[in-house]
Amino acid sequence: MALEPGYSVIANEQLDEILASGNNDLYNDLIDACEGVLDNPGAARLHSSAVKIEDGSIVFRYPVPGRAPYKVFWSSDGPTIDAVFPYRT
C-alpha cells in the first residue's frame, strides 16, 4: 500500500530548524527541491542515487541544486520526504 505524499516527522523538524536559523534562501531552495520530488518522483529518480539503509530498504538521495552538500532523502512510497541535511559522499 502506497503512503500519501508528504514529509516525515524528521524532515519537518530539520526544515523547521533551518527556517528558525533565519537562512530563508536555503529553506526556500530545500522546499523547492522537496516539492519537485513530491510533484514528479519519476524525474527526481533520474537525478537521484539509491542508498541502502540499515534495515535493508532503499531510499533515494536527491541533490539540492546549487546547495551542495544538501540532499533530500526520499522514499518512492507516497512519495515521502524522509530527511533533508548536508551529506557528502
Beta strands, then each sheet from edge to edge (+ up, - down):
strand 1: 6-7
strand 2: 49-52
strand 3: 58-63
strand 4: 70-75
strand 5: 80-86
sheet 1: 1+ 5+ 4- 3+ 2-
end
